[in-house]
Amino acid sequence: MEIRAFRGWRFRPGDDGDISPFIAPPYDILTAEDKRKLLAGEANNVVAVDLPHVPPKELGPDEAYARAASLFQQWKDTGVIARDDEPAIYVYEQGYTWAGRSYVRRAMICGVRAAELGTDVIPHEHIFPGPLADRLKLTEATATQLSPIFGFYDDPKGQVCELLSAAAKEAPLAAGQLRGVTERLWAVRDEETIAAIAAALRDVPAFIADGHHRYTTARNYYLQLAESNEIGEDHEAGFVMFALVARDDPGLLVLPTHRIISNLHEDGSMAKLAAASPEFSWRKSGTAQIGTAAIQTLLDCSGPGAMAFVSGRSTSLWIVQLAEPDAMREATPGKTDEWRSLPPAILHKLIIDKALQPWVVDEVNVEYTPEASQVIEACRSGWAQLGVILPSIPVRSVEAVALSGAAMPHKSTYFYPKIATGMVFKPLE
């Protein structure tokens, strides 16, 4: 990939550098109530511009984008945000706790050449026209990329990480807290260091972890301008803002997304489901009341592909594994073996879409959560008839599926934590 530094726009709070009131999670996971709460705390929170209408799953009214653009210009004019004097690669660090363990994840925020997907930038998700239309309209209105794409890259010798770590020893330019995550930002302005980072990554692709719609939007915006001969290939619009994390960074945590399943007949049971799916091994292991940590240990000890099924109010717990891989080959003839081995793919193709169907009322309802405790509670309360706690998918499996040109199964990974919006903005003009 080709990367370069840029002169970012940043919030300029008080002398303490605390930007907590101004930053927000990515637009696509926020509700109208989330937006209201963020703006109640700070009227200039980034959602006032980045989330012009809710939900952002389709194109909104023209006036919403016009208001966002007007407010963003007002921020520039009044000094709410200011542009850095020199181009920089920004070092972005997130500190967080998950399952009782503390992590630090370090990224670099930079511009990445807006390459065709599948070459220097590798996707793993499907995209949809509604969100693309919304994000393009906002980009056209603001001429700015408001939030970075979350990506990862290979740095086996730690060369890039070593260059970035030197900058993180200084006092940060900005710092804040967002939903329990510590957010900190530094700038690398030394031209030799920037050149060394760019050289180290020249033959390395960027894999998109999160932000497929935003990347496609940024590339479409660039192509739109380039095809009308308004800009050259080195224009700022030709480089997309990424927050890039080394694949082997110990803070690059990929959580599974568990399933909560409802709209099933009361006469269904785990025994009947097991009988309907003999291609699996089924092992009863008490109840889910043993807790999420113990369930995770059971999955780890059971080997690759093990899933924990939780049955209704009884919360009986079963460890389930595919025993006959040929069943997935028959069900998914156009897929690779890597894709067929993914637990979410196995679950949906052979259980939800097939074995479970005799007990479905009208249409099966599947809810998604990274919190295994929510699965157990939904079953215990009687709201759900079935819950499935899935194992984590290694980053290298995501990479392998992406390199094959395939898309990961829907809601199969949750890169945690999300990249904050509002740490820095990249101009596209």
N, C-alpha and C positions, 0 to 999 in steps of 0.2 A: 504494500500500500504506500501511497505517497502522502506524507503528512506535512503540515507546516503550522507555524505559530500564527496567532492573530491578536489584534488589539480588541479585547473584550470590553463590553459595557458591564459594570457591576453596581450593585446597590452600595450607597455610601451612607451607612447609619452613623451613630455617634462615635466618639473617640474610642469606645470599648470594642468596636469592630463586630459587635453582635448582630448577626443578620437573621436570627431566629424568627422574628416577626414577619420577615419578607419572603421566606422560602416556603416551598410546598412540595408535596408528592407529585409525581407525574399526572398530567391532566386526565389520563384515561382510567385512573382508578378512583377518581373523586366524584362524589355525589353533590347535588345541589346544597345539601345540608353541610357537607364538608366545606364548600365554597363560602357559605354564609358565615360559618364559624371562623374561618381564616380571615375574612374581611372584617369581621367584628373585632378581631384582635389588632388588625393593622389594615387601614384602608388601601395602602399601597402594596399589599401582598401581591405576589406575582400572579395569582389566579385571576386578578382583575383584568389582566391582559391575556394570559395563556389559556383561560377557560371562558371565552366570551359567551358561550351558551352551553346549557346542560340538558341532556347528556350529549357529549361530542361524537356521537356515532353517525351523524349525518350532517349535511350542510345546514348552517343556521341562517337567520335573517341577515341581510347585508348590513343593517344598522349595528348589529352586535360587533362585527369585525371593524366597522368604522369607529365605534366607541373605543375598542381596544387599541387601535392605532393612534387615536387622538390622545388617549391617556398615556401611552408609551412615549409619545413625543413630548407630552407635558412633563413626564419624569425626566427626560433629557434636559428640557429647558429650565427646569427648576432645581436640578442637581440631586434629585432623588437617586438617579443613576448617573454615573460618569464613565467616560471611556478612558481606558489605560493609555498612557503616553507611548508605550513601546509594545511591539508584538511579543507574545509570550506563549509558552506551553504551560498550562496551569496544572499544578499537582493538587489532587483532590483526594482527601483522606476521609474515610468513614469509620468510626469506632462504634461497635455495637455488641450486644449480648444475645446469644440464642441458646436455649436449652442449658442455661447455667454456665456457658463458656463465653469468654470475651474474645472478640475478633477485631482486627484492624484490616481494612481493605484500601489499597492505594491505587488510584487511577491517574491518568494524565488526560487532561482535556485539551484537545487540539483539533485542527481542521484535517479532514481526511478527504482525498480526492474523490469526487462523486462518481465512482466507477459503476459500471453496469453490475447488477447483482450477479453473484456467481463467479466473479473474477477476483478482484482485490477485496471485495466485501461480500461475505458469505451469509445468506439468510438461513433460517430454519423454520419460519412460520409462514402461513398464508396471510394475505392482506385482503382488505375489503374496501369497496369504493366509497362508502359513507365517510369513514374517518379520513380517507385521503382527501376528499373534497373539503372537509372542515379544515384540516391542517393547511391545505394549499391556500385557501382563502385567507387564513390568518397570516401566513407567510407573505402573501402578496400585499396585505394591508400594512404589515410592520417592516417588511424587508429585513427581517431578523430571524435567526434561529434561536428560539427561546429556551429550549431544553436539549441537552445532548442525547445522542443515541448511546446506549450502554453496550459496549463491545468487549471482547477479550481477544488476546493474541498470544502467540508462542514466544517466550523469552527464556529458552532452556538454560542459558548461561547466566541469566540474571543481569545482563548488561544494561538494559534499559532501567530495570528496577534500581540498580546501583546509582545511576545518574539522577533518578528522581529522588532517592532517599536523601541525598545531600541537601536538596532544597527544603525538605521537610524538617530539617533540624533548626531552621530559623523560626521566628515568630510568624504565625500565619497572617495573611492579609485580611482574612475574614473567618469567622467561626460562628457556629450556631448549633442548636439542638432541633431535631425534627423527629417527632414520634419515637423518642428514646434513642435516636442515633445522633452521635456527635459528628458534625460536618465541619471540615476545615479546608482552607484553600491557600495555596502559595503560587508564586509565579516564577518560572524559569525564563530569564531574558537573555542569558549569555548565548551569543550566536554560535560559539563552538559547541556548547552542550546541545543546543537545539539541532545542529547539523549532525552530531554524533547519534542522537536519538533517531533522526530521520534516516540516516544511513543504516542503522541497525534493523530498521523495520521495512526497508525498501522492498525486500522479497518476501515479506511476511503478510498474510492476509488478516483482515479484521473479521471476526465472527460476531454477528449481531446477537446479543443476549436479550435485549429488550429495546423496542423502538423501531420495528419494521415499517410501520406506517410513516413515522417521522423521517426515516431515511429515504423512503420512496418519494415522499413529498419534497424533500430537499433536492433530490436528483431531478424530479419532474420540474421543479421551479428553475433549476439551472438550465435544463434542456429547453425549457420554454423561452428563456432569455437568449440562449445561444442560437436557437433556430431562427430567431427574429433578428439576428446579427446585432443585438444590443450589447453583448459582452464578449470578451475573449476567454480562452480556456484558463487563464490564470486569475480571472476575476474571483472575488471572495465567494460568490455564489457557487463556484465550482468546487468548494471545499465544505464538507459537512462536519458540524461539530460532534465529536465523539468523546465519551468518557471511556478510555481504554484501560482494561485491567489485565495484567499478565495471567495467563491460564493457570499457572501454578501458585498464584498468590494465595496464601492460607486463608485470607478473608473472602475469597470468591466462593461463597456458600450457595449451593443450588438445593433448594428445598423441594420436596415433592408436593404436588397438589392433590389432596385427598378427595374422595367422592362421598357425597351424602345423597342417597337414592330413596325416592318416595314415589307414590302412586302405584303401589304394589298391592295385590290382593292379600287379604288376611290369611288365606289358606296356604300361602307360600311358606316355605321353611328352608333352612339351610340344608337339611337332609334331602329335600326334593331337588334343590338346586344342584347339589353334589351329584345326585343320580342323573340329572339332565346334562351334566358336563363331565363325562368319564375321562376326558383327555387331561383332566387336572388331578393332582393329589390333594386330598382334603384331610387336615389334621386338626381335631378339636383341642383347644388349649385353654380351657377354663373360660373366664369372662374378661371383657375389656376393663373391668374394674381394677385390674392389676396396674393400670396406669400406662401413660404413653411411653415412658422411658423403658419399662419392661417389655412393652410391645415392640419397640424399636430393637431391643436386644434379641427378641425372638426372631425378628425379620433378619437381622444381621447373621444370626447363627444358622438360619435356614438356607442360606445360599442365594445366588443370583435369581432375581425375578419373583421372590416370595412376596405375597400380599397378605394383609390381615383383614379378614371379613368380620364385621360386627353385625350380629343379627338382632334387629328390633329391640323391643323393651327388655328382653332377657340379656342383651349385650353379650351373648355367647360369642366366643372368639375362635376363629378358625384360621389356620395358616394354610394358604392355598398357593400351589405352584403348578405351572404347566408341565405335564409329564410327557406329552407327545407333541414335539415341535412341528411335526408334519401337519397338525391341525391349523397352525397359523400359515403355513405355506399354501395350504388349500384355500384358506379364507382370504388371503391377501396375495394373489399371484403376481401382482405388479410391484411388490415391495422388496426391499433388501432384507437379508437375514438380520442385519443390525437393527433395522426398524422393527422387524417382527419380534425381536427379543425384548422390546421395551414393555414394561408392565402396563402402562396406560393403554398401549395398543392392544395387548392381549386381553385386558379387562373389557374394553369396549367391543372388540370384534367377536370374541367368543362367549362372553358372559352377558353384557348389557344388551348387545344387538342380537343375541342368539338365544342362549340358554335361559335368560331371565324373561323372555317375551311372553310365555304362557301366563305369567302372574302380573303382567302390566295392565293397569286400568287406564284406558284411553291412550295416554302417552307417558312414557317414563320421564320422571323429573330428576335431573342430576344437578346438584349444587356442588361448588368447588371451594376448598379451603386449604391453606397451608398448615392449619392448626388441627392436629390429630384429636385434641381434646374436644373440639367442636363436633367431630364425627361421633364420638362416644356420647356426648350430651344429646345430640339430635336423635340418636337411637334410644337412649335411656328415657327421654321425654315422650317417646312415641311419635314424634314428628316425622321421623324417617323409619322405613322398614329395613333398610340395609345401609351399612357404611363400609367403605373400603379405605384402609390405610395403606398407602403405597410407599415403596422405598424411594430413596433419592436416586436420581439418574446422574451418573458421573459426567463432568464437563467433557471428557474425551468422547463419550457416547453422543452427546449433542454435536460435537465437532464432526464425528464420523458420519452421522446422519446428514448433516449440512453439506459435507463434501460430496456425498452421493447425489446431491441435488434434490433430496426429499425434504419434506416438511415434517417436523416433530408432530406427534399426536396432539390434539387440542388440550390445552391446560396440562401439560406434562412436566413443566419446569417452572420454578418460581425463584428467580435470582434475587436473593435477599441480602441487604435491604435495597429498595429502589434508589435510583439516582435522584437526588433532589433537583427540583427546578428552581432557578433563581440564583444559583451560585455565580454564574457568568452567562452573558448573552453574546452571541456571535453575529455581527453585522453581515449582511449579504449584499452590500452596495459599496 
